[in-house]
Amino acid sequence: MTAPEPRVAPTLEPAGAAAPGPVPAAAATRGAAGGPAEPSPTDAAERAPEPSPWRDRRFLVFAAGNTLNNIGEAVYAVALPLLVYDMTGSLTVMSLLAIVVPASMLLGPWLGVVVDRWGSRVMVVPGLLVQLAAALALNVVGLSGRGSIWLLFVLAVLIQLGGISYQTGWMVGVARMFPDCPARARGTLSSLFVATRIAGAILFAAALPALGYRGLLWLNVLTFLAPIAVWLMGIHPPRVPAGTATARARLLPDLAEGWRILRSSELVVFVSVIELPVLFVSSAGTTALIIFQLRSHWQLGASAVAAILTSGRIAGLLGTLVVSQRKSLMQRSAFVVAAVGISASLFIMAAPWLGTLIVGMAVLSTLQSAMAVSIQMVLFRNLPAHAIGRISGLLNLVSGVPTILAPLIIPLLSAVVGVEGAFAVLGLLALAAFPYVARRATAQRQPAVR
């Protein structure tokens, strides 16, 4: 399965190179020796607003190719789990397949070092070719009846590995392609990504009776050609400066430097801690639980499930649009409010009615999508460009833990307390970061008391 979208910020010059465009506030305070940045005295939200990326013709072409590819992957993301359910009838198998996406995040640190050192170009074309070959094999062999469910699982892993590689290359290169508006370009692409989830689900529901699962998966293969066409048109990340592409990557020292820079930004640390439990409760495991409840308990057909998932994605799109088109970033208090709202949405889903399940899912999608896009934009605004690959990789590694554990734990949890009980427990877990928030609030009040 293809990642919902890797948490990668656009850009990166190789380590030691000058960052293109305006230097983020955290980068401006770095020492001459290249040490970690000192905390910025002002929030990134106070910086001058960026122009709209929609004025750049190259961005329009890039966004169009990316959108077509993402529509195909959205169809794939709906079709494959439902096909697996029809083949096995097992929530456990669906959850194991769902692990493929977050497991790819564990490669984040290595991918980040590679992109920081050699640039985005080394990731895009190889990743596309791996993904295309694996998708062809999935359609020809994995779904032909000649292979086992585990062959299908292996091919899904290869598709995801290729997808995370090329998507990382694309997204990390965004700021170098559009240096005047890197944060807004990334936020806009995130909103378009959510829109493609909607378009893909609608296309799935409309085309399923005529094409079936296999026909829709072949449609996904064709959409892989869109980013290749964009590349051939010359719209891709530029080459790294001469003399830096051959620099030897030092995995541990490079990651240690990225970790020091990450810790120096108190705002990035704060929003990342808030997000960790949210990632667990809004993971692919929760989506699988919703699909299982709709199919098994409410006995809804595949088209009806796709329509409900589409309503959730529309709500998520509204959440991304609210934040991605703003000229300033969300305040940290808004992240706390969003976490409380996500907790409330899961308690709503625990009620024994179909309507509350749908409403709760929509609220969850809205708030989680808004939070995710806001955190991406915080990264862009507060971290030096030459280290974002490594820092994004480290954050992907950390965030990969809850998103991998969730699809494993949620089926066990639902077996013990039932589906409604599982939603209620997830609602409590969404607030797991609040002791940290309380400690931060207390620490900030102490100087005033003195």
C-alpha positions in Angstrom: 0.0 0.0 0.0 1.2 3.5 -0.7 1.8 5.9 2.2 -0.9 8.5 2.9 1.9 10.9 2.4 5.4 10.8 3.9 6.1 13.4 6.5 8.8 15.1 4.5 9.4 18.7 4.2 10.4 20.2 0.9 13.9 20.8 0.4 17.3 20.3 1.3 20.6 21.3 0.2 23.3 18.7 0.9 24.8 19.1 4.4 27.0 22.2 4.5 25.5 23.9 1.5 23.7 27.2 1.6 19.9 26.9 2.0 17.9 28.3 -0.9 15.5 31.2 -0.3 14.8 32.7 3.1 16.6 31.1 6.0 14.2 29.8 8.7 14.4 31.5 12.1 15.9 28.4 13.7 18.7 28.4 11.1 19.5 32.0 11.5 20.9 31.4 15.0 23.2 28.5 14.2 26.7 28.9 15.3 29.7 29.4 12.9 30.8 25.9 13.7 27.6 24.4 12.4 26.3 23.4 15.8 22.6 23.1 16.8 20.4 26.1 16.4 19.5 28.3 19.3 15.8 28.6 20.0 14.3 31.5 18.0 13.0 34.5 20.1 10.0 34.8 17.8 7.6 32.3 16.5 7.8 31.4 12.8 4.2 32.6 12.4 5.5 36.2 12.7 7.6 35.9 9.6 6.6 37.5 6.4 3.9 35.5 4.5 4.9 33.6 1.4 3.3 34.2 -2.0 0.8 31.7 -3.4 2.3 28.8 -5.3 -0.6 28.8 -7.7 1.1 31.8 -9.6 3.9 29.5 -10.7 3.2 27.6 -13.9 5.8 25.0 -13.0 4.0 24.3 -9.8 0.7 23.9 -11.7 2.3 21.2 -13.9 4.0 19.5 -10.9 0.8 19.5 -8.9 -1.2 18.1 -11.8 1.1 15.1 -12.3 1.3 14.5 -8.6 -2.5 14.7 -8.3 -3.1 12.2 -11.1 -0.7 9.7 -9.5 -2.3 10.2 -6.1 -5.8 9.5 -7.5 -4.6 6.1 -8.7 -3.1 5.4 -5.3 -6.3 6.5 -3.6 -8.2 3.9 -5.6 -5.5 1.3 -4.7 -5.8 2.2 -1.0 -9.6 1.5 -1.0 -9.6 -1.5 -3.5 -6.8 -3.6 -1.9 -8.1 -3.8 1.7 -11.7 -4.6 0.4 -10.3 -7.2 -2.0 -8.3 -8.8 0.9 -11.4 -8.8 3.1 -13.4 -10.6 0.3 -10.6 -13.1 -0.1 -10.0 -13.8 3.6 -12.8 -12.2 5.7 -10.2 -11.5 8.4 -9.6 -8.3 10.3 -6.1 -9.6 11.3 -5.0 -10.0 7.7 -6.4 -6.5 6.9 -4.4 -5.1 9.8 -1.2 -6.8 8.8 -1.6 -5.3 5.4 -2.2 -1.9 6.9 1.2 -2.2 8.8 3.0 -2.0 5.5 2.5 1.8 5.3 3.8 2.8 8.7 6.6 0.2 8.6 8.1 2.1 5.7 8.6 5.1 8.0 11.3 3.1 9.7 13.4 3.8 6.6 13.0 7.6 7.1 16.4 8.3 8.8 18.3 6.5 6.0 16.3 8.1 3.3 16.8 11.5 4.9 20.6 11.1 5.0 20.6 10.0 1.3 18.6 12.9 0.2 20.6 15.4 2.3 23.8 14.1 0.8 23.0 13.3 -2.8 19.8 15.2 -3.5 16.2 14.2 -4.4 17.0 12.9 -7.9 18.5 9.6 -6.7 15.2 8.6 -5.0 12.6 9.6 -7.6 13.2 7.5 -10.7 14.4 4.3 -9.0 11.4 4.5 -6.6 9.0 4.9 -9.5 10.5 1.9 -11.4 10.3 -0.4 -8.3 6.7 0.6 -7.6 5.7 0.1 -11.2 7.3 -3.3 -11.5 5.8 -4.5 -8.2 2.3 -3.2 -9.1 2.5 -5.0 -12.5 3.5 -8.2 -10.6 0.7 -7.8 -8.1 -1.9 -7.5 -10.9 -0.5 -10.3 -13.1 0.5 -12.9 -10.4 -0.7 -11.8 -7.0 -4.4 -11.4 -8.0 -4.6 -14.1 -10.6 -5.4 -16.9 -8.2 -2.0 -18.5 -8.8 -0.3 -17.0 -5.8 -1.0 -17.0 -2.1 -2.1 -14.2 0.1 1.4 -13.8 1.4 2.7 -13.3 -2.2 0.2 -10.4 -2.4 1.6 -9.1 0.9 5.2 -9.2 -0.3 4.3 -7.3 -3.5 2.4 -4.7 -1.5 5.5 -4.2 0.6 7.6 -3.6 -2.6 5.0 -1.2 -3.9 5.2 0.8 -0.6 9.0 0.8 -0.6 9.1 2.2 -4.1 6.4 4.7 -3.3 8.0 6.0 -0.1 11.3 6.4 -2.0 10.0 8.4 -4.9 7.6 10.4 -2.8 10.3 11.3 -0.4 12.5 12.5 -3.3 9.6 14.6 -4.7 8.5 16.2 -1.5 12.0 16.9 -0.2 12.8 18.7 -3.5 9.7 21.0 -3.4 11.5 23.9 -1.7 14.4 23.8 -4.1 12.0 23.8 -7.0 9.8 26.6 -5.5 12.1 28.5 -3.1 9.8 31.6 -2.9 7.0 29.6 -1.2 8.2 26.3 0.2 5.9 26.1 3.2 2.7 27.1 1.3 3.7 24.9 -1.6 4.0 21.9 0.7 0.7 22.8 2.5 -1.1 23.1 -0.8 0.2 19.8 -2.0 -1.0 18.2 1.2 -4.5 19.7 0.6 -4.4 18.3 -2.9 -3.4 14.9 -1.6 -6.5 14.8 0.7 -8.6 15.9 -2.3 -7.2 13.0 -4.3 -8.3 10.6 -1.5 -11.8 11.9 -2.1 -11.6 11.7 -5.9 -10.1 8.2 -5.7 -12.9 6.9 -3.4 -15.6 8.5 -5.7 -13.9 6.9 -8.7 -13.8 3.6 -6.9 -17.5 3.7 -6.0 -18.5 4.7 -9.5 -16.2 2.3 -11.4 -16.3 -0.8 -9.2 -19.5 -2.3 -10.8 -17.9 -2.0 -14.3 -14.2 -2.7 -13.7 -14.2 -4.7 -10.5 -11.3 -4.7 -8.1 -8.7 -5.9 -10.6 -9.7 -3.3 -13.2 -9.3 -0.6 -10.7 -5.9 -1.8 -9.7 -4.8 -1.7 -13.4 -6.0 1.9 -13.4 -3.6 2.6 -10.6 -0.7 1.2 -12.6 -1.4 3.6 -15.5 -1.3 6.6 -13.1 2.3 5.8 -12.3 3.1 7.4 -15.7 2.1 10.8 -14.6 5.1 11.7 -12.4 7.4 10.2 -15.1 5.9 12.6 -17.6 6.4 15.5 -15.3 10.0 14.5 -14.8 10.6 14.3 -18.6 9.1 17.8 -19.0 12.1 19.0 -16.9 10.1 19.8 -13.7 12.1 18.1 -11.0 14.5 18.9 -8.3 17.8 20.4 -9.6 21.1 18.6 -9.3 23.1 19.1 -6.1 26.0 21.5 -6.4 29.2 20.0 -8.0 31.5 18.4 -5.5 28.8 17.7 -2.8 27.0 14.8 -4.4 29.9 12.5 -3.9 30.4 13.4 -0.3 30.3 10.3 1.9 27.2 9.9 4.0 27.9 9.2 7.7 24.7 7.8 9.0 25.1 8.1 12.7 27.0 11.4 12.8 24.6 13.0 10.3 21.6 11.8 12.3 23.1 13.0 15.5 23.5 16.5 14.0 19.9 16.3 12.8 18.8 15.3 16.3 20.6 18.3 17.9 18.9 20.7 15.5 15.5 19.1 16.1 15.8 19.4 19.9 16.9 23.1 19.5 13.4 24.0 18.2 11.1 23.9 21.2 8.0 24.5 19.0 8.8 21.5 16.7 9.3 19.3 19.8 6.0 20.4 21.3 3.9 19.7 18.3 5.6 16.4 17.6 4.9 15.2 21.2 1.2 16.2 20.9 1.0 14.3 17.6 2.4 11.0 18.8 -0.8 9.6 20.5 -2.9 11.1 17.7 -0.9 9.0 15.2 -1.8 5.9 17.2 -5.5 6.6 17.4 -5.9 7.7 13.8 -3.7 5.1 12.2 -4.5 2.6 9.5 -5.6 0.2 12.3 -8.4 2.6 13.2 -9.4 2.8 9.5 -9.4 -1.0 9.3 -11.6 -1.1 12.5 -14.1 1.3 10.9 -14.2 -0.7 7.7 -14.6 -3.9 9.7 -17.5 -2.4 11.7 -19.2 -1.1 8.6 -19.0 -4.4 6.8 -19.3 -6.9 9.6 -21.7 -5.2 12.1 -23.7 -2.9 9.9 -23.6 -5.2 6.9 -22.9 -2.4 4.4 -21.7 -3.2 0.8 -18.4 -2.1 -0.7 -19.9 0.9 -2.5 -21.5 2.1 0.7 -18.3 1.8 2.7 -16.4 3.7 0.0 -19.1 6.5 0.1 -18.7 6.8 3.9 -14.9 6.9 3.6 -15.3 9.6 1.0 -17.4 11.7 3.5 -14.5 11.4 6.0 -12.0 12.4 3.4 -14.1 15.5 2.4 -14.1 16.5 6.1 -10.3 16.0 6.1 -9.9 18.1 3.0 -11.8 21.0 4.7 -9.4 20.7 7.7 -6.3 20.9 5.4 -7.7 23.9 3.5 -8.3 25.8 6.6 -4.6 25.6 7.6 -2.8 25.3 4.3 -4.2 28.5 2.8 -3.6 30.6 5.9 -0.8 33.1 5.9 0.2 32.3 9.5 0.6 29.1 11.3 -1.6 27.5 14.0 -0.8 28.6 17.5 0.3 25.8 19.9 -2.9 26.1 21.9 -4.8 25.1 18.7 -2.8 21.8 18.6 -4.0 21.1 22.2 -7.6 21.9 21.3 -7.3 19.6 18.2 -6.1 16.7 20.4 -9.1 17.2 22.7 -11.4 17.2 19.7 -9.9 14.0 18.3 -10.5 12.3 21.7 -14.1 13.4 21.7 -14.6 12.2 18.2 -13.5 8.7 19.2 -15.9 8.6 22.1 -18.7 9.6 19.6 -17.7 6.7 17.4 -18.1 4.4 20.5 -21.8 5.0 20.6 -23.9 2.1 19.2 -25.4 4.0 16.2 -24.3 4.1 12.6 -24.8 7.9 12.4 -22.5 8.6 15.3 -19.8 6.4 13.8 -20.0 8.4 10.6 -20.0 11.8 12.4 -17.2 10.8 14.7 -15.1 9.6 11.8 -15.7 13.0 10.0 -14.6 15.0 13.0 -11.6 12.8 13.5 -10.5 13.2 9.9 -11.0 17.0 10.0 -8.9 17.6 13.1 -6.2 15.0 12.3 -5.7 16.3 8.8 -5.5 19.9 10.0 -3.0 18.9 12.6 -0.8 16.9 10.2 -0.6 19.7 7.6 0.1 22.3 10.3 3.0 20.3 11.7 4.5 20.0 8.2 4.3 23.7 7.8 5.9 24.2 11.2 8.8 22.1 10.1 9.3 24.1 7.0 9.2 27.4 8.8 11.4 26.5 11.8 14.2 24.2 10.6 17.2 24.8 8.4 16.7 23.5 4.9 20.0 21.5 4.8 18.8 19.2 7.6 15.1 18.7 6.9 15.7 15.3 5.3 17.4 13.9 8.3 15.0 15.5 10.8 11.9 14.4 8.8 13.4 10.9 8.8 13.9 10.9 12.5 10.4 12.1 13.1 9.1 9.4 10.7 11.0 6.8 12.7 9.5 8.0 16.0 6.0 8.4 14.5 6.4 5.0 12.9 6.3 3.3 16.3 2.7 4.1 17.2 1.4 3.7 13.6 3.0 0.2 13.4 1.8 -0.9 16.9 -1.7 0.4 16.4 -2.8 -2.1 13.6 -1.3 -4.9 15.8 -2.9 -3.8 19.1 -6.3 -2.6 17.9 -7.6 -6.0 16.7 -6.6 -7.5 20.1 -8.2 -4.6 21.9 -11.5 -5.1 20.0 -11.4 -8.8 20.7 -11.3 -8.0 24.4 -13.6 -5.0 24.8 -15.5 -5.0 21.6 -15.4 -2.5 18.7 -17.2 0.2 20.6 -15.0 -0.3 23.6 -11.9 -0.1 21.4 -13.1 3.3 20.1 -13.5 4.5 23.8 -10.0 3.3 24.8 -8.6 5.1 21.7 -10.4 8.2 22.9 -8.5 8.1 26.2 -5.2 7.4 24.5 -5.6 10.5 22.3 -4.9 12.5 25.5 -1.7 10.7 26.5 0.5 13.8 25.8 -1.4 16.0 28.2 1.0 15.4 31.2 3.7 16.8 29.0 1.6 19.8 28.0 0.8 20.4 31.7 4.5 20.3 32.6 5.4 22.8 29.8 2.6 25.1 30.9 3.9 25.0 34.5 7.4 25.6 33.4 6.4 28.7 31.4 4.5 30.2 34.3 7.3 29.8 36.8 9.4 32.9 35.7 6.3 35.1 36.1 5.7 33.8 39.7 9.3 34.7 40.7 
